[in-house]
């Protein structure tokens, strides 16, 4: 079955994937945190500020989970 993705050229496919990744990151950092009782936006920002976790560690965790799920 052909999807709308199939009708895009390579650059269009790359831009679509990039946009979805951007949305996923926005959801993780803000939209999914807005009413979350487990980890609010402020909690996450404080954890970064207090060096409980670093940006690099978050990036590495995303990378690990992506690699694990792509296999």
VOTIZA-682249 format. One record per residue (C-alpha): residue in one letter; x negated, y negated, z negated; residue number from 1. Coordinates in nm, 3 decimals. Example, Ala and Ser with C-alpha at 12.3 -4.5 7.8 and 13.67 -1.06 7.14 Angstrom:
2
rec res = a	xx = -1.230	yy = 0.450	zz = -0.780	n = 1
rec res = s	xx = -1.367	yy = 0.106	zz = -0.714	n = 2
END
This chain:
71
rec res = x	xx = 0.000	yy = 0.000	zz = 0.000	n = 1
rec res = x	xx = -0.142	yy = -0.336	zz = 0.102	n = 2
rec res = x	xx = -0.148	yy = -0.612	zz = -0.159	n = 3
rec res = x	xx = -0.183	yy = -0.988	zz = -0.125	n = 4
rec res = x	xx = -0.542	yy = -0.944	zz = -0.247	n = 5
rec res = x	xx = -0.611	yy = -0.743	zz = 0.069	n = 6
rec res = x	xx = -0.509	yy = -1.038	zz = 0.286	n = 7
rec res = x	xx = -0.772	yy = -1.270	zz = 0.133	n = 8
rec res = x	xx = -1.118	yy = -1.323	zz = 0.277	n = 9
rec res = x	xx = -1.421	yy = -1.245	zz = 0.061	n = 10
rec res = x	xx = -1.443	yy = -1.600	zz = -0.077	n = 11
rec res = x	xx = -1.072	yy = -1.599	zz = -0.157	n = 12
rec res = x	xx = -1.107	yy = -1.267	zz = -0.339	n = 13
rec res = x	xx = -1.402	yy = -1.402	zz = -0.540	n = 14
rec res = x	xx = -1.209	yy = -1.719	zz = -0.630	n = 15
rec res = x	xx = -0.905	yy = -1.517	zz = -0.738	n = 16
rec res = x	xx = -1.116	yy = -1.289	zz = -0.959	n = 17
rec res = x	xx = -1.292	yy = -1.594	zz = -1.106	n = 18
rec res = x	xx = -0.957	yy = -1.758	zz = -1.183	n = 19
rec res = x	xx = -0.829	yy = -1.447	zz = -1.358	n = 20
rec res = x	xx = -1.148	yy = -1.431	zz = -1.566	n = 21
rec res = x	xx = -1.106	yy = -1.797	zz = -1.659	n = 22
rec res = x	xx = -0.747	yy = -1.730	zz = -1.768	n = 23
rec res = x	xx = -0.858	yy = -1.430	zz = -1.974	n = 24
rec res = x	xx = -1.120	yy = -1.638	zz = -2.155	n = 25
rec res = x	xx = -0.871	yy = -1.920	zz = -2.216	n = 26
rec res = x	xx = -0.628	yy = -1.668	zz = -2.361	n = 27
rec res = x	xx = -0.897	yy = -1.523	zz = -2.590	n = 28
rec res = x	xx = -1.018	yy = -1.861	zz = -2.713	n = 29
rec res = x	xx = -0.689	yy = -2.048	zz = -2.741	n = 30
rec res = x	xx = -0.355	yy = -1.918	zz = -2.620	n = 31
rec res = x	xx = -0.373	yy = -1.578	zz = -2.793	n = 32
rec res = x	xx = -0.501	yy = -1.752	zz = -3.109	n = 33
rec res = x	xx = -0.229	yy = -2.019	zz = -3.138	n = 34
rec res = x	xx = 0.007	yy = -1.816	zz = -3.356	n = 35
rec res = x	xx = -0.223	yy = -1.530	zz = -3.446	n = 36
rec res = x	xx = -0.232	yy = -1.452	zz = -3.816	n = 37
rec res = x	xx = -0.542	yy = -1.235	zz = -3.780	n = 38
rec res = x	xx = -0.769	yy = -1.486	zz = -3.605	n = 39
rec res = x	xx = -0.650	yy = -1.842	zz = -3.543	n = 40
rec res = x	xx = -0.818	yy = -2.098	zz = -3.320	n = 41
rec res = x	xx = -0.958	yy = -2.264	zz = -3.632	n = 42
rec res = x	xx = -1.084	yy = -1.931	zz = -3.768	n = 43
rec res = x	xx = -1.270	yy = -1.860	zz = -3.445	n = 44
rec res = x	xx = -1.414	yy = -2.212	zz = -3.427	n = 45
rec res = x	xx = -1.524	yy = -2.190	zz = -3.791	n = 46
rec res = x	xx = -1.682	yy = -1.851	zz = -3.734	n = 47
rec res = x	xx = -1.886	yy = -1.999	zz = -3.449	n = 48
rec res = x	xx = -1.977	yy = -2.312	zz = -3.646	n = 49
rec res = x	xx = -2.081	yy = -2.107	zz = -3.951	n = 50
rec res = x	xx = -2.281	yy = -1.868	zz = -3.729	n = 51
rec res = x	xx = -2.074	yy = -1.568	zz = -3.840	n = 52
rec res = x	xx = -2.082	yy = -1.487	zz = -3.471	n = 53
rec res = x	xx = -2.259	yy = -1.668	zz = -3.189	n = 54
rec res = x	xx = -2.148	yy = -1.751	zz = -2.838	n = 55
rec res = x	xx = -2.416	yy = -1.513	zz = -2.714	n = 56
rec res = x	xx = -2.275	yy = -1.230	zz = -2.927	n = 57
rec res = x	xx = -1.924	yy = -1.293	zz = -2.795	n = 58
rec res = x	xx = -2.057	yy = -1.289	zz = -2.438	n = 59
rec res = x	xx = -2.245	yy = -0.966	zz = -2.507	n = 60
rec res = x	xx = -1.931	yy = -0.806	zz = -2.654	n = 61
rec res = x	xx = -1.731	yy = -0.902	zz = -2.346	n = 62
rec res = x	xx = -2.009	yy = -0.762	zz = -2.128	n = 63
rec res = x	xx = -2.026	yy = -0.433	zz = -2.324	n = 64
rec res = x	xx = -1.650	yy = -0.382	zz = -2.311	n = 65
rec res = x	xx = -1.637	yy = -0.471	zz = -1.941	n = 66
rec res = x	xx = -1.917	yy = -0.228	zz = -1.859	n = 67
rec res = x	xx = -1.756	yy = 0.045	zz = -2.070	n = 68
rec res = x	xx = -1.420	yy = 0.003	zz = -1.900	n = 69
rec res = x	xx = -1.558	yy = -0.019	zz = -1.546	n = 70
rec res = x	xx = -1.721	yy = 0.324	zz = -1.569	n = 71
END
